[in-house]
Amino acid sequence: MRFLSIVLCLFVYFPVFAQNQDSIPLSQAELEEALEQELIALKADVLPEFPGGSRNMGNWLNYNLTVPYFNLREDTLVRVYVDFTVEHTGYVTGVKLRRSSGFKQLDREVLLLFSRMPKWKPGTLNGKPVDLNLTIPMNVQLGNSMRKPYNVPTPEVSRLPQYVGGGKALAYFIRKNLQYPKEAKSAGIAGAVTVEFLILANGRVDNAATIGDAIGYGLEEEATRIVEKMPKWIPAELDGRKVPSKHQVIIRFELPKH
């Protein structure tokens, strides 16, 4: 079964009119200059701020975005521009796309994500909170869904990789993050999906794909999504040196008992 990986980047935010839909993305210096000019035009003293700053915003987006499954033969980088308003109360409203990613399902998930944002620190004018419109350009790296983990050679290891906290922690992570596909639930479909993946020398999970006979109804896609969402593992070791290794987990989909 195919897989999809995601990387989010470019978490710079600026007023919506700093860059139109058809223009070439601005450099950092150009963004700063445009932002300064827009602040002058707005007569705003301070822009809104995500809780903890832009780095925390990037982490929040990356952790909370639910990525649909796409069948792709090549690594694909897409960019989506999201317009929204940070009100003087700090709440995010008026979320809409200025530029689509080209994938309708991904667009829907991005809109849903931004509509669930926590309260911001609002922008101010003369020391008073004001409503301000912002745009966030977001790059999403969609992985080649035809790549298989068994195509990547890995050495024999002297110590196997471990999920931080052990098997119980891994089971809790899966249970907490599993979203039973609606199509499977409505059709009464259950089953177990085996996902094989790489654990890189730095502990990061990569190159996930399901193995064995496909059940369908979105179970393979959901199992792969959960694995790709996993935090870093304790990597395998060979002669005291951290090395990449293959690993498998079984994710069970059980219908609620009535």
N, C-alpha and C positions, 0 to 999 in steps of 0.2 A: 504494500500500500504506500501511497505517496506521503510526503511530509512537507511541512512548511516551517521555516524559522523566521524570526523577526528581530530587527534591530531598530531602535528609535534613536534619532539624533537631531541636531540642529534645534535646540530648544531656546531660540531667540524670539522674544515677543516685541511687537511694535504696533503703533496705531494702524488701523486698517487702510488708511489712505497713504501710507508710506510707500506702498508698492502695489501696482495694479496687477490684474490677473495675467496679463500677457507679457509682462516685463521679465528681464533676466534677473535671477535672484541677486540681491545686493551683497557686496562684501561686508565684513564686519565693520570696517572703517566707514563705508557708505551708510550702513545701517545706523551707526552712532550719529553721523552727521544728519541723516534724515530724521532720526528720532529727536535730535536737538531742535531742528527746525519745526517739527510738529509740536513739540512742547511749547515753543514760542508762539506758534499759531493758536494752540489751544489755551495758552495762558495757564497751563498746568504746572504745578511745582514738582509733583512727584507722581510717577506712574504706579499703577497697582502692582502688587507683589504676591506671588504664590507663597503659601506658608513654608518658610524655610528657604525661599529663593528658587532660582531657576534650576539648580541641580536637583533639589528635592522634587520639583515639578517633573523633570525628566524621569527620575526614578518612579514617581507615582504613575505617570503615563505608561511607562514600560511594564510595570507590575500589573496594572489594572486593565490593560487593553486585551479584550478577547479577540483572537485572530481567527477568522474563518479559514476553512481549508480550500486551497486552490491547486489545481493540477497544472504545474508549470514545468517546462522542459529546460528553462534557463534561469539563472539567478536574475531577479528583477528588482530594480530600485524604483519605488514610486514615491511621489510627494503629494501631500494633501495639505491644503490651507484651510484653517478653521477660523471663522470670525465669531466673536462673542463680545458681550458687554460685561464688564465688572461694575456692578452698581455701587453706589455710595455706601450701601450696607455690606458690601463684600461678596454678595451672592453673584454667581455666574448665570446670565440669562441670554436669550437671543442667539443661541448657538446655531450656526449654519455653515455650510461649506462655501468657501470662495472658489476653491478649485478642487475637483474630485480626484481621487486616487486612480480612477479608472476601473475600480472594483466595487460594485454596488454594495456587496455584503460588508466589505471593509469600511466603506463610507458610513454605513448604518452603525457599525460598532464604534467608530470614532465619534460620531455625533452623540451616541448614548454615553460614551466615556466622558466627554466634556460636560454633558448635562448633569453628571454626577460629581463634578469637581467640588472639593471643599471650599469654604469661604476664603477669599483672598483678603489681603490688607488693601483697602481701596486707595485709589489715587486721590491726590488732594490739590486744591486750588486755594491759595491764601490760607492754608492751614485747615480748610474744610473739605471733607470727603465729597467727591463728585463721581458721576457716572462716566466711564471711559470705554470706548470701543477698541478692541485689540484683535490682532491676528497672530496665530501661531503657525508657522510652516513646519511640517513634520515629515521627515524622511522615513520610509518603511522599507526594509530589505526583505523581499520575499525569496525564500530559498528554492533551489532547483528540486522539485518534488520527485524527479526521476532518479536522484542519487540514492544509492543504497549503502548502509554502513559496512556491509561485508566487502565492499570494494576498496575499503581503506585498510591497509595492513596494520596490525598491532602486534607487539611482541608478547611472548609468554611472560607472566609476571610472577614475582615472589610473594607479593601481597595484593589481595584483591581490593578493588575500590569499595568504599563504604559511604552510605548516606549519613550525613551528620545527624547523630542522635540514634542511629540504628534502624532496625526494621519497623519498630513501632512508630517512630517519627515519620518514616516513609509512608506507612499505611495511613497515618493521620493526614499527611499532606495530600495524598491521593483522595481520601474521603472528603476533605475540606474543599478541594478544588474541582472535583468531578461535577460536571453538568450533564445530566442524562439527556441525550438528544431527544427532542420532542418527537421527531419522526419515529424513532425506535420505541419510545414510551407509548405513543398512540397505537403502534402496531403490535405491542406486546412482545417486543424483541429484547432478549437478554443474552448474555454470553461473556466470554473472557477473551481479551485481546492481548497478545504478546507484542511488546515494543522492544526492538533492539536499538541501541544507541551507543555513541562513543562518549567516554568520559576523558576529556583531554588532560594533559599533564597539569594544567592549572585548576582542574576540578570542574571546569565548565562542561555542561551537557551539549552535545552537538550531533547532527546527522542522524536524527531519529527516524525510524520507519517501522511499520508493523510487519510481522512475519506470520506465515501460516495462512490458512484459508480465511478469506474475508467474510465477515458477517454482514456488513453493509449497514444501512440505516444511520450512518453517521458515527457508529461506534469506533471505527478505526481512526477517524479524524479527531474525535474527542480524546482518545487514548494518547495519540501523538501530541496533541496540544498540551495535555497535562505533563508529559515528559519534558517537552520543550520549555515549560514554565518552571521546572525544578531549579532550586538554588544549587550552588556549587557543591560537589561531592568531595570527599577525601579521595584523591586519586590513587590509582594502583602504583606499586613500587616494584622496581627490578634492581636488585643489588643496591638498595638504598637510594635509588634515583627515581623520581616521579616520572611516570610514563603514561601515554594514552592507552586505553583499554576498551574493549567492548563489554557491554552489560545488557541484561534483559530484565524487564519487569512485566508482570502479568496484572492487567487492570480488569477487574470484574465489574460487570454491569448487571445488577440484580434489581428486578422490578419490586416495588413495595408490595408487601403482603397485606391483603385485605382481611 
